[in-house]
Amino acid sequence: MSLALIVGSGRLPVVIDTTLRARGIEAPAFALEGTPCHLAHAERFRLEHLGGFIAGLKARGIDTICMAGGVRRPDLDPDAVDDATAPLLVRIGTAMAQGDDAALREFITLFEEHGLTIRAAHEICPELLLPAGVPSRVQLRAHHRDDAARGAQIVAAMGAADVGQACVVSRGLALAVEALPGTDRMMRALMADPKGAGQDRPDALRPESLMRDVLPLTDWLAEWFAQPQRPGRDPALPPGGILYKGAKPGQDRRVDLPVIGPDTMLTAAELGLEGVVIEAGNVMVLDCDAVLRIADESGLFLWVRTSEEG
């Protein structure tokens, strides 16, 4: 197997690249032009050159790719399309017009038609998928099960419409649903001071910081917990509640599985939530030790929930 990474924004690409390097594997990385990326060695390519890009991968002996990280749907400039991509232009344009899921499925199909195998991030890093259960010190209560069931219904309905993969629920009420800006932005919108939320995070939480030693884990968590003032929840909202996050119905689990990490837990703590619920096998957890420490010190529970649980 000769592996290449196609990466986007966030911490996941850095985690995968670091894991591979620790195993002695240096996989080339590529990022779509205009997409934020924290891998300095990633080579850029344009959507208008997708056909040529795929041909280039094959010429380099690449037979397997792993897609990781967030990607915003780019504009497609017909005048910039290269000869190898021209025959694909109608397919690409039609898929992009149908939404993110349709576009992603079409790109996967194109890669596979050219003999490339798609490998999931959690196949490379299986530790990213936690076993079902409640690994946090804080345990859930009966009403949290009801809110989780409500959250699962909401996320399923949202996913069918290709909207988002997360929501905030309190006593059966949907306080917020995720859209394009993402989970943390959704939660911060519920803050008394949304613009100030998340501004006091230690540098070690930033994705680029994973490429260097900024602070040991215990130091930067201690720094955050020592900070006295945080925005807090909008007082007009009901108290408590949970963050629920899961995959879209019928989602290809090889790509675009949702992710939570330390930032997610810190924002949930700032918001005064009671816990975070993720779908077992369908949500990856970055920096699990940090996630659990934040949960324990903030009084949050983390529930890895199966579809059979109520």
N, C-alpha and C positions, 0 to 999 in steps of 0.2 A: 504493500500500500504506500502510495506517495500522496501525502496530505497537504492541502492548502487551506488557509482560513480566509473567509470573506467576512469582514468585520465591520461593525458600526460603533455607535456610541455606548457609553456605560462601562461598568466594571467587568462584565462577563468576558469580553475578548481578552482582557489582560489576565484574568484568572486562567483561561484556557491556554494562552500562550505561555504563561509562567509554568503551568503544569507540564506542558509538553517539553519545555526546555529543561525542567528538572529530570525528565526521563531521557534526556539526550537527544530530543527530537526538535529540530529547527524547521518548522513549517513556514513557508512563505505566507505573508499576509497581504490581503488586498482590500481596499476600501473604496466605495463609490465616491466619486468626486462630489465635494460639498458636504459629505457626512462627517460630523465630528468623530475623531478617532484618537485614542490615546496610545496606540502602538506606533512609535516613531519610525519603525522599519516598514510599515505598511505601504505598499505601492498603490497608487490611485488609478482608477479607470472610470471612463464615462459610460453612462447607460447607452448612449448613441453608438458606442463601440463594443457592445456586449458580444456580438458575434465574433469580432476579432479577439476579444478578451478570452472567450472560451477556446478559440483556436490556439491562442498563446499558452493557455494552461495545458492543453493536450501536447503541444510542442515541447513543453518543459517536463513532460512525463507525469504530470499530475493526473491521478485517477480518482481521487476522493476529495471532497470539500466539506468543510464544517462552517455553517453560517452562525454568527453570534453577534449580538449587539443590535441596538436600535437603528433604524434607517428611515429617514423621512422620504416620502415619495418625491422624486425629483421631477422637474420639468423635462420634457422631451423635445429637443430641437431637431426637427426633420432635416434641416440643412446641414447638420453636423454628423449625420449617420454615415458610417463607413460602409464599404461594399459588402462586408461579411454580415452586417446587421440589417441591411436593406430588406432582404427577404423575410426578416422577422418583424419588421416594423408594424405591420397590421396586427399581428398577434400581441405584441407588447402593448401597443396603444389601446387595443380593445380590453385587454386584461386590466390595465391601469385605470381605465374608465369605470371598471366594475368594483373598484375598492382594493384595499390593501391585501386582503386574503386572496382575492382572485389574481392579483399581480404576483404575489408570492408563489402561488401554485403554478402559475405559468412559467416563472423563472426556474422553479425546480424541474418542471417538465423539460424545459430547454436544456438544462444541464444534463439531465438523465438521457435525453435523446442523443446527446453527444458522448455518451459513455461514461459520464462522471457519476460516482456514487455519493449520495448525501449522507453524512454521518452526524448524528445529533451531538450537541454539546455535552449532554449528560451521559453519553456513551464514552466520551473521552474522560469526563470527570463524574463518575457515578455518585460520588459523595455529595453532589449538588442536590440530589433528590433524597429527602429525609424519609425514613419509614413512618408509617401512620402512627399517630399517637400524640401525646402532649409532652414534649421534651422539656418544657419550661418548668420552673419551680412552682409558679402560680398555675392553678388548675381552673378549668371553666366551670360555670354554673349552668343550671337548667335553662335559664333564659338565653344563654349564649348559644345553645343548640338551636333554639328557635330562630335567633337572628342569623345563624349560619345557614339554616335551611332557606330562610328568606333571601340571604345573599346569593346562594346558589341559584335560586330561581331568577334573580335579577341579572346575574352574570350570564346565565344561559340565554336569556332574552336579548341582552346586549350583544353577546357574541354572534347570535344568529343574524343580527343586523350589522355586524362588523363594526361595532362602536368601541368597545373596551373590554377589559378583563378584570375589573375590580369595582367595588362599591363600599360605602360606609353605611352600616345599618345600626339603628338603635331602637330596641323594643319594637321591631317589625317595621320601623319607618326608614325609608331610604333617605339618608342625609346628603349623599353625593354619589355620583356615578362617574367612572373614568371615561375620558375621551382622549383625543390626540396628545395633549400635554403630558399625560402619564399619571401614575399612581400618587407620587409625592405631591405633584401640583394639585391633584384633586383634594388631597387631605389639607394642604396649606390653604386652599380656598375657604376652608371652614374655620380658619384662625381669626382671632380678633384683629390681628395685623398681618394679613397674608403676605405683604411685601417684606416684612421683617422676618418671617418664618424661615428657619434654616440658615440664616446668615451667620450664626455663631458656631457653625460646625468646625471641628478641628480639621486641619489640612489633610490629615491622614485619611479622611473619608472621601477625598476627591479621587476620581479614578486614576488620574495621572500619578498620584502619590504611591500607588501600588508598584510603580516602577522604581521606587527608591525607598530607603528607610527614613521615614519622616519622624515618627514616634513609635515606640513599642505599643502594642495593643493596649496594655494596661494603662499606659500614660495618657493616650489620647481619650480613652473612655473616662478616666479620672478627670481629665481636663473638662470634658463636656458636662459631666455630672456636677462639677464644682461651679459651673456658671449659674448665677442666681436668677436671671430673668429670662423667661421665654414667652413667646407671643400668647400661647394658650388659646382655648376654644372661644369662638364667638358666643357670648353669654345668651344670645337669643336661641341657641340650639339646645335640645334636650341633652342631658348628661350621658356619659358612658358610651356604649356601642362598640362595634367591632369593625375591623377592616377585613373584607372577604376578597380573596383573589383566586382565580381559576382560569382554566383554558377555555377557548371557544369551542362550541360543539363541532365535532368532526375535524378539529384542528390537526394538522400534520405535526406530530410530536417531534419530528426531526429538526424543526426550525421554529423560532419565535415562541417558544414556551415562555410564559411569564416568569419574572424573577422578583425576589425580595432580597434585601440586604440590610446592613446596619442603618443606612439612611432611612429606610422604610420604618424600621422600629423606632428610631429617634423621633421621626415625625409623628408616628402613632402615639408616642409618649407625650410629646408636646401638645397634641390634640386632646389628650385626656381619654383616649380609648381604653377599653378594658382588655382587649386582646386582638390578635391577628390570626385569621383562619385561612389556610391555603389548602388547595386540593392535592391530595396524595398522588404522587406520580406525575403531576401536571404543573407544578411550580418549583422552580429551582431556588435554592437558598445560598447566597454568597456569604462568605465569612461567617459560617454557622456559629463558631464560638463567640464572636462579637454579638451576633444577633441574640443568642441566648443570654449573654451577660446583660445586655441592654434590657431584655424582657424581664429578667429576674430583678434587676436593680430598679426598674421602673414600675414593677407591679403588674406587668402585662403577662398574659398567657400566649403561647404559640400552639395552635392546634393544627396538626397535619391530618386533614379530615378525608375519609373515604366517602364515596358516593352512597354507600349503604348506611352511613351513620346519620342519625337525626339530630 
